[in-house]
Amino acid sequence: MQPLVPLAFGLPGGPEWFFLIALVLLFFGAKKLPELARGLGQSLGEFRKAKEEFDKELHNSANAVTSAPAKVEAKPAEGTEPQQKS
């Protein structure tokens, strides 16, 4: 028995691809498909670039933490006076 929703159970096979292509052509028309494909390609490119920048930033921050720990200076809380050494 074939599932009613082929995409819910994995990638579509041969006949399902033809059905999906026919639906896309019906909904958007042949003139809009190049525009949709171009927009999808640009979106994927931007997503990949953002992912690479995020990975690079994450890698750089991990290296910065392991190579040189930050020095933290204790500051007195507001409204309190610093204690004087006797």
N, C-alpha and C positions, 0 to 999 in steps of 0.2 A: 504494500500500500504506500503510495506517494504522499508525503506531507502536504498540507494545504498551503503552507508558507515555506517555500524551498529555502529562502535565505535564513530562516531561523535555525536550520539544522546543518549549515555548512555552505560551501560555495555552490552556486548553481552549476548544473551540468550543461550539455549541449543544447537540448530543446529549451531549457529555461533561459539561456542567454538570448536566443531568438525572440522569445516572448518579452523579455526585459527591453531589448532594443526596440521592438515594435511599440511597446508602451511609451518609451522615451520619445520616439519619433512622433507618436500620436499626441503626447502632452505638449511637447515643446516645438515641434516642427523642424524641418531640415535646416532652415536658415539660422535658427538659434543654437544649434548644436556646436558649431565652431566657437561661438562666444562662450558657451558654457564650459567647453573643454579648456579654453584659454584661461578662463577665470579659475577653474579647478586647478590647473597647472600652476598658476601664480600663487594660489592659496597654499598648495603643497610646498612650493619653494619657500614661501615666507615661514611656514610652519617648520620646515627643516632648518632654516637659518636661525629661528628663535630657539629651537631645540639645541642646536650646536652651541649657540651663545650661552644658553643656560648650563649645558654640560661643561663648557669651558670655565664659566664663572664658578660653578660648583667645584671643579677640580682646582682652580686657583685658590679659592678660599680654603679648601681642605689642605693644600700645600702650605698656605700662609699660617694656618693654625699649628701645623705640625713642625714647621721650621722655626718660627719665632713667636713664642707665646706673648701675648699682649701684657704690658705692665699696667696694673690697676692700682690707682692711688686712692686711698680712703679719704673721703671728704667729710667734714663734720656736717651733721644735719642742720637744716635751717633753724634759726632761733636759738642755737646753742653756741656758746663761746668756746673757742679752742682751749684745751687745758694747757697750763703753763708747767714746764718742768721745774722742779725745785732743786 
